[in-house]
Every structure is written in structure tokens, then in C-alpha cells.
């Protein structure tokens, strides 16, 4: 028997012997670190995992997507079930197609993303479950070719966390 409950904005999955919740493990306060293909000015990749939607990582690549990536390294191996890519503020473009690469060398491709250029818009990518120590997000194509530098306000990696059981 399986039960799903929500309490204090957290989701819990329970059986009689085991209890899980999920949380964002792509945060500096959770011990995550990052690296990126490039950085514009002082808009470092750390700002994409700080939990603050008013900060942002911005790449130094203008007007295209094929050279841009950001990698989030988790403190420990995690079971990731979804990634949310929050678009950076005041950007006129977003990702159209991305690949996610994981520490087990698997990759998952996401095409035809919604191209919403609203500040703070996000793409929620539902994954085939993956047990990994990192996620590398590579931008394959962007929605609009212009003079905008690409980046993210946040990368959210939701993982199942065992809170009770063997």
C-alpha cells in the first residue's frame, strides 16, 4: 500500500515500512557546486543554485545555444525525477532543446520546450529516474537568435530522499 501526502509544501510518499519526501538537491545550502561553459561578468553559475530568483547565471555566449552548458554537482548520489530550468530575468530568449547528462553517462533529450520569455518562466523536465552525482544541462538550440546572453535564474533538481525505513 502506497500513500502520497503533502505537508508544509513537501510531498511525502509512504508505505508501511518506508517513507520518502522530495526536495531540491541542486542548492548550495544542500552542498551542491557548479561549473559552466562561460560566465558573463559576475553572473557566476553559483547564482543558478542559490535558491534566489533575483540572482542569475549568465553565459558569455551571445545569440546561439550550441556552446552553452552548466553542470550541477550534488553533495552525494541522488535519485532525480525532474529538473526545472527557470529562465533568467530580462531575457528575450529561452531554451528550445536541451540535453541532460548524468554521472552514469546516460543522457536525456528534451525538444520543443515552450519558449516562454517571461521573466521567471520555467521548463519542468520530467525524467526517467536517474541515480546520479551530477546533471549537466547543455543548450542545443535557443528560441530566438538575438544579442542576448543566455542563462538561468535557477536550476531545480528534485530528488527522492529516504526519511524513514531500511
VMD Tcl script that builds the backbone (N, CA, C; Angstrom):
set m [mol new atoms 498]
animate dup $m
set s [atomselect $m all]
$s set {name element resname resid chain x y z} {
  {N N UNK 1 A 0.837 -1.175 0.000}
  {CA C UNK 1 A 0.000 0.000 0.000}
  {C C UNK 1 A 0.879 1.233 0.000}
  {N N UNK 2 A 0.545 2.194 -0.858}
  {CA C UNK 2 A 1.333 3.413 -1.032}
  {C C UNK 2 A 0.437 4.620 -0.815}
  {N N UNK 3 A 0.921 5.596 -0.065}
  {CA C UNK 3 A 0.153 6.824 0.185}
  {C C UNK 3 A 1.029 8.026 -0.125}
  {N N UNK 4 A 0.439 9.022 -0.754}
  {CA C UNK 4 A 1.148 10.266 -1.050}
  {C C UNK 4 A 0.452 11.378 -0.282}
  {N N UNK 5 A 1.233 12.145 0.471}
  {CA C UNK 5 A 0.687 13.242 1.265}
  {C C UNK 5 A 1.498 14.497 1.014}
  {N N UNK 6 A 0.857 15.636 1.204}
  {CA C UNK 6 A 1.577 16.903 1.148}
  {C C UNK 6 A 1.462 17.567 2.506}
  {N N UNK 7 A 2.599 18.048 3.025}
  {CA C UNK 7 A 2.631 18.708 4.327}
  {C C UNK 7 A 3.727 19.759 4.287}
  {N N UNK 8 A 3.403 20.966 4.683}
  {CA C UNK 8 A 4.385 22.062 4.717}
  {C C UNK 8 A 5.104 22.211 3.381}
  {N N UNK 9 A 4.356 22.171 2.279}
  {CA C UNK 9 A 4.881 22.329 0.921}
  {C C UNK 9 A 5.862 21.241 0.520}
  {N N UNK 10 A 5.843 20.095 1.193}
  {CA C UNK 10 A 6.693 18.972 0.813}
  {C C UNK 10 A 5.800 17.774 0.530}
  {N N UNK 11 A 6.223 16.978 -0.421}
  {CA C UNK 11 A 5.470 15.785 -0.783}
  {C C UNK 11 A 6.106 14.588 -0.090}
  {N N UNK 12 A 5.280 13.739 0.514}
  {CA C UNK 12 A 5.750 12.539 1.173}
  {C C UNK 12 A 5.117 11.332 0.509}
  {N N UNK 13 A 5.917 10.308 0.257}
  {CA C UNK 13 A 5.432 9.042 -0.264}
  {C C UNK 13 A 5.651 8.027 0.847}
  {N N UNK 14 A 4.582 7.325 1.259}
  {CA C UNK 14 A 4.685 6.407 2.390}
  {C C UNK 14 A 4.223 5.010 2.009}
  {N N UNK 15 A 4.902 4.039 2.538}
  {CA C UNK 15 A 4.416 2.668 2.586}
  {C C UNK 15 A 4.425 2.311 4.067}
  {N N UNK 16 A 4.098 1.099 4.403}
  {CA C UNK 16 A 4.103 0.736 5.822}
  {C C UNK 16 A 5.517 0.705 6.397}
  {N N UNK 17 A 6.528 0.502 5.559}
  {CA C UNK 17 A 7.898 0.354 6.050}
  {C C UNK 17 A 8.833 1.499 5.678}
  {N N UNK 18 A 8.494 2.241 4.633}
  {CA C UNK 18 A 9.424 3.233 4.098}
  {C C UNK 18 A 8.694 4.548 3.864}
  {N N UNK 19 A 9.391 5.654 4.084}
  {CA C UNK 19 A 8.818 6.969 3.821}
  {C C UNK 19 A 9.852 7.816 3.071}
  {N N UNK 20 A 9.420 8.448 1.981}
  {CA C UNK 20 A 10.270 9.330 1.185}
  {C C UNK 20 A 9.644 10.716 1.145}
  {N N UNK 21 A 10.461 11.690 0.923}
  {CA C UNK 21 A 9.977 13.006 0.537}
  {C C UNK 21 A 10.863 13.453 -0.617}
  {N N UNK 22 A 10.465 14.525 -1.286}
  {CA C UNK 22 A 11.378 15.036 -2.297}
  {C C UNK 22 A 11.742 16.463 -1.968}
  {N N UNK 23 A 12.945 16.812 -2.425}
  {CA C UNK 23 A 13.437 18.158 -2.190}
  {C C UNK 23 A 14.402 18.534 -3.294}
  {N N UNK 24 A 14.639 19.838 -3.413}
  {CA C UNK 24 A 15.591 20.360 -4.391}
  {C C UNK 24 A 16.997 20.132 -3.856}
  {N N UNK 25 A 17.761 19.277 -4.536}
  {CA C UNK 25 A 19.133 18.989 -4.098}
  {C C UNK 25 A 20.164 19.817 -4.855}
  {N N UNK 26 A 19.699 20.652 -5.787}
  {CA C UNK 26 A 20.619 21.493 -6.563}
  {C C UNK 26 A 20.750 22.865 -5.919}
  {N N UNK 27 A 21.008 22.889 -4.644}
  {CA C UNK 27 A 21.156 24.152 -3.925}
  {C C UNK 27 A 22.499 24.178 -3.214}
  {N N UNK 28 A 23.092 25.351 -3.132}
  {CA C UNK 28 A 24.347 25.472 -2.393}
  {C C UNK 28 A 24.140 25.077 -0.933}
  {N N UNK 29 A 22.986 25.410 -0.360}
  {CA C UNK 29 A 22.748 25.041 1.042}
  {C C UNK 29 A 22.593 23.534 1.225}
  {N N UNK 30 A 22.368 22.789 0.139}
  {CA C UNK 30 A 22.334 21.326 0.189}
  {C C UNK 30 A 23.707 20.738 -0.121}
  {N N UNK 31 A 24.713 21.602 -0.306}
  {CA C UNK 31 A 26.074 21.146 -0.572}
  {C C UNK 31 A 26.434 21.031 -2.036}
  {N N UNK 32 A 25.567 21.469 -2.938}
  {CA C UNK 32 A 25.859 21.381 -4.373}
  {C C UNK 32 A 26.850 22.454 -4.806}
  {N N UNK 33 A 27.591 22.127 -5.859}
  {CA C UNK 33 A 28.514 23.064 -6.501}
  {C C UNK 33 A 28.192 23.072 -7.989}
  {N N UNK 34 A 28.872 23.935 -8.749}
  {CA C UNK 34 A 28.574 24.006 -10.180}
  {C C UNK 34 A 29.805 24.403 -10.976}
  {N N UNK 35 A 29.696 24.221 -12.284}
  {CA C UNK 35 A 30.657 24.740 -13.257}
  {C C UNK 35 A 29.859 25.082 -14.508}
  {N N UNK 36 A 30.450 25.905 -15.371}
  {CA C UNK 36 A 29.725 26.341 -16.569}
  {C C UNK 36 A 30.697 26.564 -17.713}
  {N N UNK 37 A 30.147 26.562 -18.921}
  {CA C UNK 37 A 30.954 26.770 -20.125}
  {C C UNK 37 A 31.581 28.153 -20.149}
  {N N UNK 38 A 30.881 29.146 -19.615}
  {CA C UNK 38 A 31.402 30.516 -19.556}
  {C C UNK 38 A 30.547 31.321 -18.595}
  {N N UNK 39 A 31.036 32.499 -18.257}
  {CA C UNK 39 A 30.322 33.394 -17.344}
  {C C UNK 39 A 30.450 34.810 -17.852}
  {N N UNK 40 A 29.366 35.549 -17.827}
  {CA C UNK 40 A 29.376 36.962 -18.193}
  {C C UNK 40 A 29.505 37.790 -16.920}
  {N N UNK 41 A 30.549 38.583 -16.845}
  {CA C UNK 41 A 30.763 39.457 -15.693}
  {C C UNK 41 A 30.786 38.678 -14.398}
  {N N UNK 42 A 30.025 39.140 -13.429}
  {CA C UNK 42 A 29.982 38.481 -12.115}
  {C C UNK 42 A 28.732 37.616 -11.949}
  {N N UNK 43 A 28.118 37.204 -13.055}
  {CA C UNK 43 A 26.910 36.363 -13.011}
  {C C UNK 43 A 27.321 34.885 -13.038}
  {N N UNK 44 A 27.934 34.430 -11.946}
  {CA C UNK 44 A 28.513 33.095 -11.848}
  {C C UNK 44 A 27.443 32.003 -11.770}
  {N N UNK 45 A 27.843 30.776 -12.106}
  {CA C UNK 45 A 26.902 29.650 -12.078}
  {C C UNK 45 A 26.327 29.418 -10.685}
  {N N UNK 46 A 27.037 29.792 -9.658}
  {CA C UNK 46 A 26.554 29.610 -8.287}
  {C C UNK 46 A 25.203 30.295 -8.078}
  {N N UNK 47 A 24.941 31.358 -8.865}
  {CA C UNK 47 A 23.673 32.077 -8.743}
  {C C UNK 47 A 22.490 31.304 -9.328}
  {N N UNK 48 A 22.758 30.233 -10.061}
  {CA C UNK 48 A 21.676 29.382 -10.580}
  {C C UNK 48 A 21.294 28.287 -9.593}
  {N N UNK 49 A 22.029 28.199 -8.470}
  {CA C UNK 49 A 21.711 27.169 -7.472}
  {C C UNK 49 A 21.670 27.745 -6.055}
  {N N UNK 50 A 21.434 29.048 -5.956}
  {CA C UNK 50 A 21.424 29.691 -4.631}
  {C C UNK 50 A 20.029 29.823 -4.027}
  {N N UNK 51 A 18.989 29.405 -4.761}
  {CA C UNK 51 A 17.625 29.489 -4.248}
  {C C UNK 51 A 17.015 30.878 -4.304}
  {N N UNK 52 A 17.699 31.811 -4.943}
  {CA C UNK 52 A 17.260 33.210 -5.017}
  {C C UNK 52 A 16.898 33.531 -6.468}
  {N N UNK 53 A 15.623 33.750 -6.740}
  {CA C UNK 53 A 15.166 34.023 -8.107}
  {C C UNK 53 A 15.599 35.397 -8.618}
  {N N UNK 54 A 16.154 36.242 -7.760}
  {CA C UNK 54 A 16.592 37.570 -8.213}
  {C C UNK 54 A 18.039 37.566 -8.681}
  {N N UNK 55 A 18.763 36.462 -8.473}
  {CA C UNK 55 A 20.129 36.343 -8.989}
  {C C UNK 55 A 20.094 35.421 -10.196}
  {N N UNK 56 A 21.174 35.410 -10.988}
  {CA C UNK 56 A 21.164 34.593 -12.198}
  {C C UNK 56 A 22.569 34.307 -12.695}
  {N N UNK 57 A 22.710 33.118 -13.304}
  {CA C UNK 57 A 23.922 32.797 -14.047}
  {C C UNK 57 A 23.683 33.246 -15.482}
  {N N UNK 58 A 24.674 33.917 -16.057}
  {CA C UNK 58 A 24.597 34.338 -17.454}
  {C C UNK 58 A 25.867 33.879 -18.152}
  {N N UNK 59 A 25.710 33.203 -19.287}
  {CA C UNK 59 A 26.869 32.771 -20.070}
  {C C UNK 59 A 27.418 33.961 -20.850}
  {N N UNK 60 A 28.601 33.795 -21.358}
  {CA C UNK 60 A 29.217 34.860 -22.150}
  {C C UNK 60 A 29.005 34.649 -23.642}
  {N N UNK 61 A 28.099 33.753 -24.015}
  {CA C UNK 61 A 27.805 33.460 -25.420}
  {C C UNK 61 A 26.581 34.267 -25.834}
  {N N UNK 62 A 26.684 34.954 -26.959}
  {CA C UNK 62 A 25.591 35.799 -27.436}
  {C C UNK 62 A 24.888 35.146 -28.618}
  {N N UNK 63 A 23.550 35.062 -28.544}
  {CA C UNK 63 A 22.719 34.773 -29.695}
  {C C UNK 63 A 22.654 33.365 -30.227}
  {N N UNK 64 A 23.212 32.378 -29.544}
  {CA C UNK 64 A 23.068 30.999 -30.016}
  {C C UNK 64 A 23.128 30.068 -28.812}
  {N N UNK 65 A 22.854 28.800 -29.020}
  {CA C UNK 65 A 22.772 27.901 -27.888}
  {C C UNK 65 A 23.767 26.768 -27.860}
  {N N UNK 66 A 24.424 26.494 -28.964}
  {CA C UNK 66 A 25.171 25.245 -29.071}
  {C C UNK 66 A 26.463 25.171 -28.265}
  {N N UNK 67 A 26.919 26.240 -27.664}
  {CA C UNK 67 A 28.159 26.206 -26.888}
  {C C UNK 67 A 27.920 26.388 -25.396}
  {N N UNK 68 A 26.694 26.322 -24.954}
  {CA C UNK 68 A 26.368 26.707 -23.588}
  {C C UNK 68 A 26.012 25.482 -22.746}
  {N N UNK 69 A 26.652 25.366 -21.574}
  {CA C UNK 69 A 26.289 24.317 -20.628}
  {C C UNK 69 A 26.536 24.792 -19.202}
  {N N UNK 70 A 25.830 24.167 -18.286}
  {CA C UNK 70 A 26.020 24.372 -16.853}
  {C C UNK 70 A 25.874 23.007 -16.192}
  {N N UNK 71 A 26.766 22.719 -15.249}
  {CA C UNK 71 A 26.732 21.438 -14.546}
  {C C UNK 71 A 26.540 21.681 -13.057}
  {N N UNK 72 A 25.622 20.934 -12.468}
  {CA C UNK 72 A 25.379 20.984 -11.027}
  {C C UNK 72 A 25.862 19.663 -10.435}
  {N N UNK 73 A 26.774 19.758 -9.471}
  {CA C UNK 73 A 27.341 18.592 -8.789}
  {C C UNK 73 A 26.684 18.469 -7.416}
  {N N UNK 74 A 26.045 17.335 -7.175}
  {CA C UNK 74 A 25.355 17.119 -5.910}
  {C C UNK 74 A 26.345 16.657 -4.844}
  {N N UNK 75 A 26.005 16.891 -3.595}
  {CA C UNK 75 A 26.872 16.503 -2.477}
  {C C UNK 75 A 27.038 14.984 -2.410}
  {N N UNK 76 A 26.008 14.256 -2.790}
  {CA C UNK 76 A 26.024 12.791 -2.782}
  {C C UNK 76 A 25.144 12.297 -3.926}
  {N N UNK 77 A 25.215 11.008 -4.201}
  {CA C UNK 77 A 24.401 10.419 -5.259}
  {C C UNK 77 A 22.923 10.523 -4.888}
  {N N UNK 78 A 22.103 10.933 -5.845}
  {CA C UNK 78 A 20.679 11.166 -5.612}
  {C C UNK 78 A 19.836 10.517 -6.708}
  {N N UNK 79 A 18.588 10.195 -6.374}
  {CA C UNK 79 A 17.615 9.721 -7.363}
  {C C UNK 79 A 16.815 10.942 -7.817}
  {N N UNK 80 A 17.103 11.413 -9.023}
  {CA C UNK 80 A 16.482 12.622 -9.564}
  {C C UNK 80 A 15.301 12.212 -10.440}
  {N N UNK 81 A 14.159 12.900 -10.248}
  {CA C UNK 81 A 12.993 12.573 -11.073}
  {C C UNK 81 A 12.515 13.742 -11.922}
  {N N UNK 82 A 12.959 14.965 -11.620}
  {CA C UNK 82 A 12.634 16.088 -12.503}
  {C C UNK 82 A 13.623 17.219 -12.290}
  {N N UNK 83 A 13.792 17.995 -13.362}
  {CA C UNK 83 A 14.638 19.187 -13.358}
  {C C UNK 83 A 13.761 20.346 -13.824}
  {N N UNK 84 A 13.845 21.466 -13.131}
  {CA C UNK 84 A 13.172 22.690 -13.577}
  {C C UNK 84 A 14.242 23.707 -13.950}
  {N N UNK 85 A 14.113 24.270 -15.131}
  {CA C UNK 85 A 15.021 25.311 -15.621}
  {C C UNK 85 A 14.268 26.628 -15.577}
  {N N UNK 86 A 14.671 27.520 -14.681}
  {CA C UNK 86 A 13.999 28.807 -14.515}
  {C C UNK 86 A 14.750 29.837 -15.346}
  {N N UNK 87 A 14.043 30.446 -16.289}
  {CA C UNK 87 A 14.661 31.400 -17.210}
  {C C UNK 87 A 15.151 32.632 -16.463}
  {N N UNK 88 A 16.205 33.206 -16.964}
  {CA C UNK 88 A 16.767 34.386 -16.300}
  {C C UNK 88 A 15.882 35.604 -16.528}
  {N N UNK 89 A 16.020 36.563 -15.616}
  {CA C UNK 89 A 15.242 37.792 -15.695}
  {C C UNK 89 A 15.678 38.615 -16.905}
  {N N UNK 90 A 14.759 39.350 -17.480}
  {CA C UNK 90 A 15.030 40.300 -18.565}
  {C C UNK 90 A 15.709 39.653 -19.763}
  {N N UNK 91 A 15.396 38.409 -20.026}
  {CA C UNK 91 A 15.964 37.730 -21.192}
  {C C UNK 91 A 14.917 37.667 -22.292}
  {N N UNK 92 A 15.364 37.785 -23.526}
  {CA C UNK 92 A 14.424 37.719 -24.645}
  {C C UNK 92 A 14.473 36.365 -25.336}
  {N N UNK 93 A 15.124 35.392 -24.709}
  {CA C UNK 93 A 15.178 34.060 -25.292}
  {C C UNK 93 A 15.203 33.010 -24.190}
  {N N UNK 94 A 14.871 31.795 -24.564}
  {CA C UNK 94 A 14.903 30.662 -23.648}
  {C C UNK 94 A 15.341 29.433 -24.419}
  {N N UNK 95 A 15.508 28.304 -23.746}
  {CA C UNK 95 A 15.945 27.099 -24.452}
  {C C UNK 95 A 14.807 26.484 -25.267}
  {N N UNK 96 A 15.125 25.992 -26.450}
  {CA C UNK 96 A 14.161 25.227 -27.244}
  {C C UNK 96 A 14.449 23.733 -27.102}
  {N N UNK 97 A 15.731 23.400 -27.032}
  {CA C UNK 97 A 16.131 21.996 -26.949}
  {C C UNK 97 A 17.348 21.885 -26.033}
  {N N UNK 98 A 17.295 20.936 -25.080}
  {CA C UNK 98 A 18.410 20.719 -24.155}
  {C C UNK 98 A 18.673 19.228 -24.011}
  {N N UNK 99 A 19.907 18.896 -23.659}
  {CA C UNK 99 A 20.213 17.535 -23.223}
  {C C UNK 99 A 20.672 17.609 -21.776}
  {N N UNK 100 A 20.307 16.589 -21.035}
  {CA C UNK 100 A 20.763 16.438 -19.661}
  {C C UNK 100 A 21.646 15.204 -19.620}
  {N N UNK 101 A 22.866 15.375 -19.120}
  {CA C UNK 101 A 23.799 14.252 -18.995}
  {C C UNK 101 A 24.016 13.993 -17.514}
  {N N UNK 102 A 24.174 12.700 -17.162}
  {CA C UNK 102 A 24.280 12.294 -15.770}
  {C C UNK 102 A 25.561 11.502 -15.532}
  {N N UNK 103 A 25.899 11.270 -14.265}
  {CA C UNK 103 A 27.162 10.621 -13.910}
  {C C UNK 103 A 27.253 9.172 -14.374}
  {N N UNK 104 A 26.134 8.535 -14.693}
  {CA C UNK 104 A 26.173 7.166 -15.224}
  {C C UNK 104 A 26.345 7.152 -16.746}
  {N N UNK 105 A 26.678 8.311 -17.332}
  {CA C UNK 105 A 26.862 8.517 -18.780}
  {C C UNK 105 A 25.565 8.462 -19.577}
  {N N UNK 106 A 24.430 8.388 -18.919}
  {CA C UNK 106 A 23.167 8.440 -19.654}
  {C C UNK 106 A 22.846 9.894 -20.002}
  {N N UNK 107 A 22.033 10.051 -21.042}
  {CA C UNK 107 A 21.577 11.374 -21.465}
  {C C UNK 107 A 20.082 11.313 -21.728}
  {N N UNK 108 A 19.416 12.436 -21.485}
  {CA C UNK 108 A 18.003 12.564 -21.825}
  {C C UNK 108 A 17.834 13.863 -22.601}
  {N N UNK 109 A 17.159 13.774 -23.749}
  {CA C UNK 109 A 16.947 14.907 -24.647}
  {C C UNK 109 A 15.534 15.451 -24.454}
  {N N UNK 110 A 15.431 16.777 -24.405}
  {CA C UNK 110 A 14.129 17.448 -24.314}
  {C C UNK 110 A 14.039 18.458 -25.447}
  {N N UNK 111 A 13.092 18.230 -26.351}
  {CA C UNK 111 A 12.908 19.084 -27.528}
  {C C UNK 111 A 11.603 19.855 -27.407}
  {N N UNK 112 A 11.488 20.893 -28.218}
  {CA C UNK 112 A 10.251 21.677 -28.298}
  {C C UNK 112 A 9.791 22.214 -26.946}
  {N N UNK 113 A 10.726 22.793 -26.200}
  {CA C UNK 113 A 10.355 23.452 -24.951}
  {C C UNK 113 A 9.516 24.671 -25.279}
  {N N UNK 114 A 8.820 25.216 -24.314}
  {CA C UNK 114 A 7.749 26.179 -24.586}
  {C C UNK 114 A 8.176 27.566 -25.062}
  {N N UNK 115 A 9.432 27.934 -24.944}
  {CA C UNK 115 A 9.932 29.229 -25.440}
  {C C UNK 115 A 9.223 30.422 -24.812}
  {N N UNK 116 A 8.868 30.318 -23.564}
  {CA C UNK 116 A 8.250 31.424 -22.834}
  {C C UNK 116 A 9.363 32.355 -22.360}
  {N N UNK 117 A 9.360 33.588 -22.837}
  {CA C UNK 117 A 10.418 34.534 -22.472}
  {C C UNK 117 A 10.027 35.434 -21.304}
  {N N UNK 118 A 8.928 35.124 -20.649}
  {CA C UNK 118 A 8.526 35.876 -19.466}
  {C C UNK 118 A 9.580 35.699 -18.380}
  {N N UNK 119 A 9.931 36.780 -17.709}
  {CA C UNK 119 A 10.902 36.707 -16.627}
  {C C UNK 119 A 10.443 35.698 -15.580}
  {N N UNK 120 A 11.289 34.729 -15.273}
  {CA C UNK 120 A 10.954 33.715 -14.277}
  {C C UNK 120 A 10.188 32.521 -14.807}
  {N N UNK 121 A 9.907 32.485 -16.114}
  {CA C UNK 121 A 9.238 31.313 -16.694}
  {C C UNK 121 A 10.127 30.096 -16.485}
  {N N UNK 122 A 9.514 28.911 -16.433}
  {CA C UNK 122 A 10.347 27.732 -16.252}
  {C C UNK 122 A 9.867 26.565 -17.087}
  {N N UNK 123 A 10.823 25.731 -17.436}
  {CA C UNK 123 A 10.553 24.468 -18.108}
  {C C UNK 123 A 10.740 23.373 -17.072}
  {N N UNK 124 A 9.725 22.534 -16.889}
  {CA C UNK 124 A 9.819 21.410 -15.962}
  {C C UNK 124 A 10.022 20.154 -16.791}
  {N N UNK 125 A 11.161 19.511 -16.595}
  {CA C UNK 125 A 11.554 18.349 -17.381}
  {C C UNK 125 A 11.365 17.095 -16.535}
  {N N UNK 126 A 10.379 16.283 -16.906}
  {CA C UNK 126 A 10.112 15.021 -16.204}
  {C C UNK 126 A 11.098 13.981 -16.725}
  {N N UNK 127 A 11.855 13.378 -15.825}
  {CA C UNK 127 A 12.935 12.471 -16.209}
  {C C UNK 127 A 12.538 11.011 -16.078}
  {N N UNK 128 A 13.240 10.164 -16.823}
  {CA C UNK 128 A 13.313 8.767 -16.449}
  {C C UNK 128 A 14.191 8.785 -15.203}
  {N N UNK 129 A 13.774 8.152 -14.121}
  {CA C UNK 129 A 14.542 8.209 -12.872}
  {C C UNK 129 A 16.010 7.915 -13.127}
  {N N UNK 130 A 16.869 8.710 -12.499}
  {CA C UNK 130 A 18.304 8.510 -12.663}
  {C C UNK 130 A 18.994 8.685 -11.312}
  {N N UNK 131 A 19.936 7.795 -11.026}
  {CA C UNK 131 A 20.731 7.790 -9.795}
  {C C UNK 131 A 22.059 8.421 -10.173}
  {N N UNK 132 A 22.340 9.628 -9.693}
  {CA C UNK 132 A 23.453 10.397 -10.243}
  {C C UNK 132 A 24.107 11.306 -9.208}
  {N N UNK 133 A 25.339 11.691 -9.500}
  {CA C UNK 133 A 26.053 12.663 -8.663}
  {C C UNK 133 A 26.064 14.046 -9.297}
  {N N UNK 134 A 25.629 14.142 -10.558}
  {CA C UNK 134 A 25.562 15.454 -11.212}
  {C C UNK 134 A 24.559 15.449 -12.347}
  {N N UNK 135 A 24.187 16.649 -12.776}
  {CA C UNK 135 A 23.436 16.847 -14.013}
  {C C UNK 135 A 24.144 17.955 -14.791}
  {N N UNK 136 A 24.388 17.686 -16.063}
  {CA C UNK 136 A 24.965 18.691 -16.961}
  {C C UNK 136 A 23.891 19.066 -17.973}
  {N N UNK 137 A 23.488 20.330 -17.961}
  {CA C UNK 137 A 22.463 20.849 -18.864}
  {C C UNK 137 A 23.176 21.509 -20.035}
  {N N UNK 138 A 22.988 20.971 -21.232}
  {CA C UNK 138 A 23.585 21.551 -22.435}
  {C C UNK 138 A 22.470 22.100 -23.313}
  {N N UNK 139 A 22.596 23.360 -23.674}
  {CA C UNK 139 A 21.614 24.006 -24.539}
  {C C UNK 139 A 21.968 23.649 -25.977}
  {N N UNK 140 A 21.069 22.971 -26.666}
  {CA C UNK 140 A 21.289 22.587 -28.066}
  {C C UNK 140 A 20.847 23.727 -28.980}
  {N N UNK 141 A 19.630 24.201 -28.790}
  {CA C UNK 141 A 19.140 25.357 -29.554}
  {C C UNK 141 A 18.358 26.264 -28.615}
  {N N UNK 142 A 18.307 27.544 -28.979}
  {CA C UNK 142 A 17.518 28.510 -28.226}
  {C C UNK 142 A 16.345 28.950 -29.087}
  {N N UNK 143 A 15.405 29.632 -28.468}
  {CA C UNK 143 A 14.170 30.002 -29.167}
  {C C UNK 143 A 14.375 31.103 -30.197}
  {N N UNK 144 A 15.117 32.127 -29.830}
  {CA C UNK 144 A 15.275 33.279 -30.716}
  {C C UNK 144 A 16.741 33.668 -30.768}
  {N N UNK 145 A 17.263 33.805 -31.971}
  {CA C UNK 145 A 18.641 34.259 -32.145}
  {C C UNK 145 A 18.653 35.777 -32.047}
  {N N UNK 146 A 19.294 36.305 -31.049}
  {CA C UNK 146 A 19.389 37.755 -30.903}
  {C C UNK 146 A 20.688 38.090 -30.178}
  {N N UNK 147 A 20.790 39.266 -29.641}
  {CA C UNK 147 A 22.013 39.689 -28.968}
  {C C UNK 147 A 21.962 39.469 -27.460}
  {N N UNK 148 A 21.153 38.536 -27.024}
  {CA C UNK 148 A 21.009 38.245 -25.601}
  {C C UNK 148 A 21.976 37.151 -25.177}
  {N N UNK 149 A 22.586 37.336 -24.024}
  {CA C UNK 149 A 23.388 36.269 -23.419}
  {C C UNK 149 A 22.429 35.333 -22.685}
  {N N UNK 150 A 22.658 34.046 -22.831}
  {CA C UNK 150 A 21.755 33.047 -22.275}
  {C C UNK 150 A 22.131 32.721 -20.833}
  {N N UNK 151 A 21.155 32.320 -20.026}
  {CA C UNK 151 A 21.424 31.888 -18.655}
  {C C UNK 151 A 20.163 31.426 -17.960}
  {N N UNK 152 A 20.306 31.105 -16.676}
  {CA C UNK 152 A 19.184 30.662 -15.850}
  {C C UNK 152 A 19.185 31.407 -14.526}
  {N N UNK 153 A 17.980 31.685 -14.005}
  {CA C UNK 153 A 17.863 32.204 -12.636}
  {C C UNK 153 A 18.051 31.074 -11.633}
  {N N UNK 154 A 17.500 29.916 -11.937}
  {CA C UNK 154 A 17.645 28.756 -11.052}
  {C C UNK 154 A 17.580 27.466 -11.849}
  {N N UNK 155 A 18.295 26.477 -11.362}
  {CA C UNK 155 A 18.148 25.097 -11.807}
  {C C UNK 155 A 17.701 24.320 -10.574}
  {N N UNK 156 A 16.552 23.684 -10.671}
  {CA C UNK 156 A 15.978 22.953 -9.546}
  {C C UNK 156 A 16.023 21.470 -9.889}
  {N N UNK 157 A 16.638 20.672 -9.028}
  {CA C UNK 157 A 16.718 19.224 -9.236}
  {C C UNK 157 A 15.976 18.541 -8.101}
  {N N UNK 158 A 14.815 17.993 -8.409}
  {CA C UNK 158 A 14.014 17.323 -7.386}
  {C C UNK 158 A 14.432 15.865 -7.262}
  {N N UNK 159 A 14.755 15.470 -6.025}
  {CA C UNK 159 A 15.223 14.112 -5.742}
  {C C UNK 159 A 14.375 13.495 -4.645}
  {N N UNK 160 A 14.242 12.172 -4.708}
  {CA C UNK 160 A 13.597 11.440 -3.620}
  {C C UNK 160 A 14.603 11.266 -2.489}
  {N N UNK 161 A 14.175 11.558 -1.274}
  {CA C UNK 161 A 15.026 11.443 -0.093}
  {C C UNK 161 A 14.357 10.465 0.874}
  {N N UNK 162 A 15.077 9.426 1.279}
  {CA C UNK 162 A 14.558 8.470 2.256}
  {C C UNK 162 A 14.582 9.126 3.633}
  {N N UNK 163 A 13.423 9.182 4.297}
  {CA C UNK 163 A 13.402 9.792 5.628}
  {C C UNK 163 A 13.058 8.786 6.730}
  {N N UNK 164 A 12.570 7.594 6.349}
  {CA C UNK 164 A 12.301 6.555 7.341}
  {C C UNK 164 A 12.308 5.210 6.639}
  {N N UNK 165 A 12.970 4.246 7.212}
  {CA C UNK 165 A 12.967 2.904 6.650}
  {C C UNK 165 A 14.357 2.335 6.553}
  {N N UNK 166 A 14.438 1.146 5.952}
  {CA C UNK 166 A 15.724 0.446 5.837}
  {C C UNK 166 A 16.484 0.872 4.610}
}
mol reanalyze $m
mol bondsrecalc $m
mol representation Tube
mol addrep $m
